[in-house]
Amino acid sequence: DAGVIQSPRHEVTEMGQEVTLRCKPISGHNSLFWYRQTMMRGLELLIYFNNNVPIDDSGMPEDRFSAKMPNASFSTLKIQPSEPRDSAVYFCASSPPGSNMRGYTFGSGTRLTVV
Amino acid sequence: TQLLEQSPQFLSIQEGENLTVYCNSSSVFSSLQWYRQEPGEGPVLLVTVVTGGEVKKLKRLTFQFGDARKDSSLHITAAQTGDTGLYLCAGVVPGSWGKLQFGAGTQVVVTP
């Protein structure tokens, strides 16, 4: 099992540019979560999907952020336009049915720097 | 938002010593999970506790879930340098589709 795969690992972009982060969850996992981690705010849940359907996007900071899950094996998080305050590590995680007991599996993250 | 408060924020100890990390909330969670995160990587699940009063042991790590399912603790016996990392507690929000609320984390440093 390759685990949760995120790309790219690092992204440096200029303010105002569009950024797209990608995630491939573990096969058979039916929930997918996008988190953002910063020193100041810790791990913040941005949005999560269950069976490819967005369940709760209340953590998405503003309209510049959008996420899609077109199928069970792929999700994207897009920021347009990007701003320096978006700099953070973005994690994708997936979990199987019955995640109360079995927990999440996190990817290695995408470190985003907006200059 | 159901908040989880972890204490202490930072802990530095020598190899062989014991340590305890606490995770407290005023809210009830369906279950509580502990993760460890190392630099440049995502958090890795250590354990899930579900039943109030539950105690789980993982080698030198002991996890407790409070009777009211609002708090938890992690105790490490005879810490080793490999235990260094960021320890995160996370609660599953009742009635959600497995939504996890994370604490801010406790940075543990074990020195030789």
Interface residues (C-beta under 8 A of the other chain):
Chain A: V4 S31 F33 Y35 G42 L43 L45 Y48 N50 I55 D56 F91 A93 S95 S99 N100 M101 R102 G103 Y104 T105 F106 G107 S108 G109
Chain B: S30 S31 Q33 Y35 G40 E41 G42 P43 V44 L45 T48 V50 L88 V92 S96 W97 G98 K99 L100 Q101 F102 G103 A104 G105
